[in-house]
Amino acid sequence: MMSLKTMNPAEPLRVGVLPLARPTFDVPYAEQVCEEAWKLMEQIPVDWVGSSDLLFDAKSVESQLSEFKKEPLDLLLVLQLTFTDASMTVKLAETFDVPLLFWSFPEKRTGGRLRLNSLCGVNLAAHALGKSGIQCDYLNLNPQDPGTADELVSWIRVFQTRKNLSSTKLAVIGEHPDGFHTCTFDSEKLMEISGVTVEQMELPDLFTEAEQIPQDTVNEVRSELDLKINGLELVEQDPLEKSIRILSALRRKAEKEGYQGFSVRCWPEFFTEYGCAACGAMGILNSEGIASGCEADVYGTISTLILNWLGGEPSFIADLVDIDTKDDTGVFWHCGLAPLNMADPDAPIEAGIHSNRKKPLVNEFALKPGEVTLFRLSQSRNLTRMVIGGGTMLKAPKSFSGTSGVIRFDKSASQVLDTVIREGLEHHYAISYSNVEKSLRILARQLNLPVLELT
């Protein structure tokens, strides 16, 4: 069963469970199926509210609803154990302003009695809800099938991610560089769409906080990085210490002030006013699940967080910098802020200097081979939508200095490039080594956002 390991700021979901049934169907079988479903559910770290006792009438459902009202719910899960009419369904949806998920249960085509007729019950409910303008989602899974546990976890991840967004706080440090329209954002609109709070901080304040980090802390972090990155002793030491101070200051802010991510104006002031690169520090933060992105790209940082939560491992944002139509590949690159877990295990992670400004610290490595999901919460064409794609990172040396990976998309590279330019997409794409395209589409539906398929 897929782990539900988290890098989540929110409390676990509180899910109200309603096992609906009718006594005219095969009740012993329905009870067996319900027990099997609960066994899977209880393996997931969620606050499940309810029981496996079948609810046969309005009175028993009303009693359960009164329990649900004692504390706020995040999700209503209706276990449609047998066919029922939709008389209670709309009332449920109108009583609780939370997402509604139905789970129906396939049965064998024996040529005999239809023992549950569960799916038809969900069909009836979906119709009733649709006529009232209420959205619902559904699962149609046998609890005993091998893939059901992972499927259930994926769905729970989506609803957990939705909850996480509503309690997420980001810091944007400095303004985006001039001409970087891709990094503009409206904090009020973002709050309305996702619930994310963005707080502004100025770069000089961060530099001041970095200089106040105790030397003992700097030395400890240096020893930590020596175990992870080769060649720290070979780069210029004063700017390296400044990079470590920035890392320490941002770690402290995340811990003390509750930030889940940072969007940082990384140039030119980091080089011209403070004297180091921001990339390496942000790469280490990304490795720890604290989403960190450059050029004050707030939507890029949120995209990274969403992939972290859905995939259960660190991700980051990168530029699409090259397309080769001859071998049908592209290159994703950034100066050096990729999380260390993405490094090709057959090559060392090396300390580097920024390719243009010649200051450390940047992380130097090729991205490891493997399946990836591409994602961007986008504002292209003045539309808020989710851009979703996929592909495979190939085994390849670094294409350019910093961190880079050669990708073969799930669509031809020329078609991907055509979509990027014709749709006017942003230049940053979040990348995760997990297949969460389906989960992203579910989340888009939950957030009422359209999807643009990149691949």
Sequence and secondary structure as in RCSB ss.txt:
>XXXX:A:sequence
MMSLKTMNPAEPLRVGVLPLARPTFDVPYAEQVCEEAWKLMEQIPVDWVGSSDLLFDAKSVESQLSEFKKEPLDL
LLVLQLTFTDASMTVKLAETFDVPLLFWSFPEKRTGGRLRLNSLCGVNLAAHALGKSGIQCDYLNLNPQDPGTAD
ELVSWIRVFQTRKNLSSTKLAVIGEHPDGFHTCTFDSEKLMEISGVTVEQMELPDLFTEAEQIPQDTVNEVRSEL
DLKINGLELVEQDPLEKSIRILSALRRKAEKEGYQGFSVRCWPEFFTEYGCAACGAMGILNSEGIASGCEADVYG
TISTLILNWLGGEPSFIADLVDIDTKDDTGVFWHCGLAPLNMADPDAPIEAGIHSNRKKPLVNEFALKPGEVTLF
RLSQSRNLTRMVIGGGTMLKAPKSFSGTSGVIRFDKSASQVLDTVIREGLEHHYAISYSNVEKSLRILARQLNLP
VLELT
>XXXX:A:secstr
        SS   EEEEEEE  TTS HHHHHHHHHHHHHHHTTS  EEES SS B SHHHHHHHHHHHTTS  SE
EEEEE S   STTHHHHHHH  S EEEEE      SS  S  HHHHHHHHHHHHHHTT   EEEE  TTSTTHHH
HHHHHHHHHHHHHHHHT EEEEES   TT GGG   HHHHHHHH  EEEEE HHHHHHHHHTS HHHHHHHHHHH
HTTSBTGGGS HHHHHHHHHHHHHHHHHHHHH  SEEEE  SSHIIIII S SHHHHHHHHHTT EEEETT HHH
HHHHHHHHHHHSS  EEEEEEEEETTTTEEEEEESS   GGGB TTS  EEE  TTT  S EEEEEB  EEEEEE
EEE GGG  EEEEEEEEE S   SSSSEEEEEEESS HHHHHHHHHHTT  SEEEEESS  HHHHHHHHHHTT  
EEE  
